[in-house]
Amino acid sequence: FNLSKSDHNDVITEVFKSKTIVLGSLTVCNGILDKVEGFVHLMKGLNLEKEGGIFGCYGWSGEGTKTLNELSANAGFEVIDEGSGRLWNPNEESQQVAVEYGKKIAKA
């Protein structure tokens, strides 16, 4: 789901039905996208305990993935392997690391 275009009620309904979820955001002003942060806050308020992955991209600093990881943990979300953050234009090695992270999530 694209949280900027999706109704949060529709998304949270799917989250309730899911065993595993994956959240992602690019790094913006040393943080994450407002819509993603708001959604994680909504999950915290609903006391959802889910397992899944965190991913993101960045240009120079990379705090977004770390921030999303911390917020998600506070919301009861168990993150697999601390998430995965990559540069905007990943090389083949970075792409392969992302694919392997996706496989870990799928196995969970």
LINBELUR-V764064 format. One record per residue. N is the residue number from 1. SS is DSSP state (helix for helix, strand for strand, loop for the rest). NEAR is the number of other ideal C-beta (glycine too) atoms within 8 Angstrom. Layout:
# LINBELUR-V764064
N_SS_NEAR ; N_SS_NEAR
This chain:
# LINBELUR-V764064
1_loop_6 ; 2_loop_5 ; 3_loop_12 ; 4_loop_6 ; 5_loop_4 ; 6_loop_9 ; 7_loop_5 ; 8_helix_10 ; 9_helix_6 ; 10_helix_9 ; 11_helix_12 ; 12_helix_12 ; 13_helix_8 ; 14_helix_9 ; 15_helix_11 ; 16_helix_7 ; 17_helix_5 ; 18_loop_8 ; 19_loop_4 ; 20_strand_10 ; 21_strand_8 ; 22_strand_9 ; 23_strand_14 ; 24_strand_9 ; 25_strand_13 ; 26_strand_10 ; 27_loop_16 ; 28_strand_9 ; 29_loop_3 ; 30_loop_8 ; 31_strand_9 ; 32_loop_14 ; 33_loop_10 ; 34_helix_6 ; 35_helix_8 ; 36_helix_13 ; 37_helix_12 ; 38_helix_10 ; 39_helix_13 ; 40_helix_14 ; 41_helix_10 ; 42_helix_10 ; 43_helix_15 ; 44_helix_12 ; 45_helix_6 ; 46_loop_7 ; 47_loop_6 ; 48_loop_11 ; 49_loop_6 ; 50_strand_13 ; 51_strand_8 ; 52_strand_14 ; 53_strand_15 ; 54_strand_15 ; 55_strand_14 ; 56_strand_17 ; 57_strand_11 ; 58_strand_15 ; 59_loop_6 ; 60_loop_4 ; 61_loop_7 ; 62_loop_10 ; 63_helix_10 ; 64_helix_17 ; 65_helix_16 ; 66_helix_10 ; 67_helix_11 ; 68_helix_17 ; 69_helix_12 ; 70_helix_8 ; 71_helix_13 ; 72_helix_13 ; 73_helix_9 ; 74_helix_7 ; 75_loop_11 ; 76_loop_10 ; 77_strand_15 ; 78_strand_9 ; 79_strand_12 ; 80_helix_11 ; 81_helix_8 ; 82_helix_5 ; 83_loop_14 ; 84_strand_12 ; 85_strand_12 ; 86_strand_11 ; 87_strand_8 ; 88_loop_6 ; 89_loop_4 ; 90_loop_9 ; 91_loop_6 ; 92_helix_5 ; 93_helix_6 ; 94_helix_10 ; 95_helix_9 ; 96_helix_8 ; 97_helix_10 ; 98_helix_12 ; 99_helix_8 ; 100_helix_8 ; 101_helix_13 ; 102_helix_9 ; 103_helix_8 ; 104_helix_11 ; 105_helix_12 ; 106_helix_6 ; 107_helix_5 ; 108_loop_8
